[in-house]
Amino acid sequence: MPAPALKILAGVLTALVGHAALATPTLWPTSPSRTQLPTPYGNLHVANNEYVYESRLQIDNTDIDPMVQGILNITYAFSTPNSHAALVSINTGSNACPYTYRWVVLEKSGYKVSPEFGSCNDQIKVTAKGRKLTMLTPSAHTPDKVDMYVYDGKTLKHRSTQLIADKRR
């Protein structure tokens, strides 16, 4: 191949590879998984069942209310001076929406459970800042957006936002 043709080919390949790198979606970390979270306010744990989709979430061997049942994992946990919070992934075996989530916040006065939420996806990023617990996950409806769920111990808020490439790569 003549030298000018090689330079053109190299330029086209560089442009394509550069464009592909910009279009690469955010990398989603693998979520940790545990079935027990001891806290000063009680032991949050998964009570296993012979039929895996009937495992239940309990605090000190008592089912929480509302009942959380399915294949359960405590995926993230955070502690503050006055509480412990756990994000629980729930798989009920549904092919239409395999994953949903609930926050459980344990305090001296008891516990709070968020409404069920999520975009049916196990790709999540989770952060805690003060009392605000945030989960990001790819939008089920719009591929170039992420769904953001924020729970403050009382209210669960949801909004979709534009996907921003992870700058740490």
MARKOLLUM-590875 format. One record per residue (C-alpha): residue number from 1; x, y, z. Coordinates in steps of 0.05 Angstrom, whole numbers, plus 32768, in hexadecimal, padded with zeros to 4 digits. Example, Ala and Ser with C-alpha at 12.3 -4.5 7.8 and 13.67 -1.06 7.14 Angstrom:
<k 1 | x 80F6 | y 7FA6 | z 809C>
<k 2 | x 8111 | y 7FEB | z 808F>
This chain:
<k 1 | x 8000 | y 8000 | z 8000>
<k 2 | x 801D | y 8045 | z 7FEE>
<k 3 | x 8034 | y 8072 | z 8028>
<k 4 | x 7FFC | y 80A7 | z 801F>
<k 5 | x 7FC7 | y 8070 | z 8021>
<k 6 | x 7FE5 | y 8054 | z 8062>
<k 7 | x 7FE4 | y 809A | z 8081>
<k 8 | x 7F9A | y 80A2 | z 806E>
<k 9 | x 7F8A | y 805D | z 808A>
<k 10 | x 7FAF | y 806C | z 80CA>
<k 11 | x 7F89 | y 80AE | z 80D1>
<k 12 | x 7F46 | y 808D | z 80C6>
<k 13 | x 7F56 | y 8056 | z 80F9>
<k 14 | x 7F6D | y 8089 | z 812C>
<k 15 | x 7F2D | y 80B1 | z 8123>
<k 16 | x 7F02 | y 8072 | z 812A>
<k 17 | x 7F27 | y 8058 | z 8168>
<k 18 | x 7F24 | y 809E | z 8188>
<k 19 | x 7ED9 | y 80A2 | z 8179>
<k 20 | x 7ECE | y 805D | z 8196>
<k 21 | x 7EF3 | y 8070 | z 81D6>
<k 22 | x 7EC6 | y 80AC | z 81DE>
<k 23 | x 7E88 | y 8082 | z 81D2>
<k 24 | x 7E9C | y 804D | z 8205>
<k 25 | x 7E67 | y 804B | z 823C>
<k 26 | x 7E77 | y 8055 | z 8286>
<k 27 | x 7E98 | y 8018 | z 82A6>
<k 28 | x 7E6A | y 7FFA | z 82DA>
<k 29 | x 7E8E | y 7FD9 | z 8315>
<k 30 | x 7E7C | y 7F93 | z 832D>
<k 31 | x 7E4F | y 7F9A | z 836A>
<k 32 | x 7E67 | y 7F7A | z 83AB>
<k 33 | x 7E3B | y 7F45 | z 83C9>
<k 34 | x 7E2E | y 7F31 | z 8410>
<k 35 | x 7DF4 | y 7F10 | z 8435>
<k 36 | x 7E01 | y 7F2D | z 847A>
<k 37 | x 7E0E | y 7F73 | z 8496>
<k 38 | x 7E19 | y 7F77 | z 84E1>
<k 39 | x 7E0A | y 7FBD | z 84FD>
<k 40 | x 7E02 | y 7FDB | z 8542>
<k 41 | x 7DB7 | y 7FDF | z 8531>
<k 42 | x 7DAD | y 7F96 | z 851F>
<k 43 | x 7DC7 | y 7F60 | z 84F1>
<k 44 | x 7DAB | y 7F6A | z 84AA>
<k 45 | x 7DAF | y 7F28 | z 8486>
<k 46 | x 7D92 | y 7EFC | z 8450>
<k 47 | x 7D6A | y 7EC0 | z 846A>
<k 48 | x 7D76 | y 7E8C | z 8435>
<k 49 | x 7D3F | y 7E5D | z 841D>
<k 50 | x 7D43 | y 7E1B | z 83F8>
<k 51 | x 7D21 | y 7E3E | z 83BE>
<k 52 | x 7D52 | y 7E78 | z 83B1>
<k 53 | x 7D1C | y 7EA9 | z 839A>
<k 54 | x 7CFD | y 7EA4 | z 83DF>
<k 55 | x 7D38 | y 7EBC | z 8408>
<k 56 | x 7D23 | y 7EF5 | z 8436>
<k 57 | x 7D45 | y 7F33 | z 8453>
<k 58 | x 7D46 | y 7F34 | z 849E>
<k 59 | x 7D5F | y 7F5D | z 84D9>
<k 60 | x 7D71 | y 7F32 | z 8515>
<k 61 | x 7D4C | y 7EF6 | z 84F8>
<k 62 | x 7D0B | y 7F1D | z 84ED>
<k 63 | x 7CF1 | y 7F2C | z 84A7>
<k 64 | x 7CF3 | y 7F75 | z 8496>
<k 65 | x 7CB3 | y 7F9A | z 8485>
<k 66 | x 7CA5 | y 7FA0 | z 844C>
<k 67 | x 7CBD | y 7F5A | z 843D>
<k 68 | x 7CF8 | y 7F57 | z 840C>
<k 69 | x 7CFC | y 7F13 | z 83EA>
<k 70 | x 7D23 | y 7EF5 | z 83B0>
<k 71 | x 7D6C | y 7EE8 | z 83A1>
<k 72 | x 7D88 | y 7F1D | z 83CF>
<k 73 | x 7DCC | y 7F3D | z 83D6>
<k 74 | x 7DE4 | y 7F76 | z 8401>
<k 75 | x 7E0B | y 7F99 | z 83CB>
<k 76 | x 7E22 | y 7FD8 | z 83EE>
<k 77 | x 7E24 | y 7FF0 | z 8436>
<k 78 | x 7E34 | y 8033 | z 8455>
<k 79 | x 7E39 | y 804B | z 849C>
<k 80 | x 7E2F | y 8090 | z 84BB>
<k 81 | x 7E34 | y 80A4 | z 8504>
<k 82 | x 7DEA | y 8095 | z 850F>
<k 83 | x 7DD7 | y 8061 | z 84DB>
<k 84 | x 7DEB | y 8029 | z 84AC>
<k 85 | x 7DCF | y 8024 | z 8466>
<k 86 | x 7DCF | y 7FE8 | z 8438>
<k 87 | x 7DBC | y 7FE2 | z 83EF>
<k 88 | x 7D9A | y 7F9F | z 83E2>
<k 89 | x 7D94 | y 7F82 | z 839C>
<k 90 | x 7D56 | y 7F58 | z 8390>
<k 91 | x 7D4E | y 7F24 | z 8359>
<k 92 | x 7D09 | y 7F05 | z 8357>
<k 93 | x 7D16 | y 7EDB | z 8319>
<k 94 | x 7CF1 | y 7F0A | z 82EA>
<k 95 | x 7D0F | y 7F0C | z 82A4>
<k 96 | x 7CEE | y 7F4F | z 8297>
<k 97 | x 7D10 | y 7F71 | z 82D1>
<k 98 | x 7D44 | y 7F45 | z 82F3>
<k 99 | x 7D60 | y 7F78 | z 8325>
<k 100 | x 7D40 | y 7FAA | z 8353>
<k 101 | x 7D5C | y 7FCB | z 8392>
<k 102 | x 7D48 | y 7FE4 | z 83D6>
<k 103 | x 7D6E | y 800D | z 8409>
<k 104 | x 7D6A | y 7FF7 | z 8451>
<k 105 | x 7D80 | y 802A | z 8485>
<k 106 | x 7D8B | y 8011 | z 84CC>
<k 107 | x 7D8B | y 8042 | z 8506>
<k 108 | x 7D85 | y 803F | z 8552>
<k 109 | x 7D39 | y 804D | z 854C>
<k 110 | x 7D2E | y 8015 | z 8519>
<k 111 | x 7D34 | y 800F | z 84CE>
<k 112 | x 7D18 | y 802C | z 848D>
<k 113 | x 7D10 | y 8009 | z 844B>
<k 114 | x 7D0D | y 802F | z 8409>
<k 115 | x 7CDA | y 8020 | z 83D3>
<k 116 | x 7CF3 | y 7FEF | z 839F>
<k 117 | x 7D19 | y 8011 | z 8367>
<k 118 | x 7D4A | y 8007 | z 832E>
<k 119 | x 7D4F | y 8000 | z 82E3>
<k 120 | x 7D4F | y 7FB3 | z 82E1>
<k 121 | x 7D9B | y 7FB2 | z 82DC>
<k 122 | x 7DD3 | y 7F98 | z 8307>
<k 123 | x 7E04 | y 7FCD | z 82ED>
<k 124 | x 7E05 | y 8001 | z 8323>
<k 125 | x 7E31 | y 8036 | z 8343>
<k 126 | x 7E20 | y 8049 | z 838B>
<k 127 | x 7E36 | y 8083 | z 83B7>
<k 128 | x 7E24 | y 80A0 | z 83FB>
<k 129 | x 7E2B | y 80E8 | z 840E>
<k 130 | x 7E0F | y 80FA | z 8452>
<k 131 | x 7DC8 | y 80DD | z 8454>
<k 132 | x 7DC2 | y 80DB | z 8408>
<k 133 | x 7DCB | y 8096 | z 83EA>
<k 134 | x 7DD2 | y 8096 | z 839F>
<k 135 | x 7DD0 | y 805F | z 836B>
<k 136 | x 7DDE | y 8068 | z 8321>
<k 137 | x 7DCB | y 8032 | z 82EE>
<k 138 | x 7DC3 | y 8031 | z 82A2>
<k 139 | x 7D7E | y 8048 | z 828D>
<k 140 | x 7D50 | y 8010 | z 8277>
<k 141 | x 7D2D | y 803F | z 8246>
<k 142 | x 7D64 | y 806D | z 822A>
<k 143 | x 7DA8 | y 804E | z 821B>
<k 144 | x 7DD0 | y 808F | z 821F>
<k 145 | x 7DB5 | y 80A1 | z 8264>
<k 146 | x 7DBC | y 8088 | z 82AB>
<k 147 | x 7D86 | y 8084 | z 82E0>
<k 148 | x 7D98 | y 80A5 | z 8322>
<k 149 | x 7D74 | y 8090 | z 8361>
<k 150 | x 7D7F | y 80B9 | z 83A1>
<k 151 | x 7D65 | y 80A2 | z 83E5>
<k 152 | x 7D6A | y 80CE | z 8423>
<k 153 | x 7D4A | y 809E | z 8454>
<k 154 | x 7D04 | y 80B9 | z 8446>
<k 155 | x 7CFB | y 80C7 | z 83FC>
<k 156 | x 7D14 | y 80A3 | z 83BE>
<k 157 | x 7D1F | y 80D1 | z 8382>
<k 158 | x 7D2C | y 80BB | z 833B>
<k 159 | x 7D45 | y 80E0 | z 82FD>
<k 160 | x 7D68 | y 80CE | z 82BC>
<k 161 | x 7DA7 | y 80F3 | z 82AA>
<k 162 | x 7DD8 | y 80F4 | z 8270>
<k 163 | x 7E0E | y 80BE | z 8270>
<k 164 | x 7E52 | y 80DC | z 8281>
<k 165 | x 7E91 | y 80B4 | z 826F>
<k 166 | x 7EBA | y 809D | z 82AB>
<k 167 | x 7EF6 | y 80CC | z 82AE>
<k 168 | x 7F20 | y 809C | z 82D8>
<k 169 | x 7F30 | y 806F | z 829D>
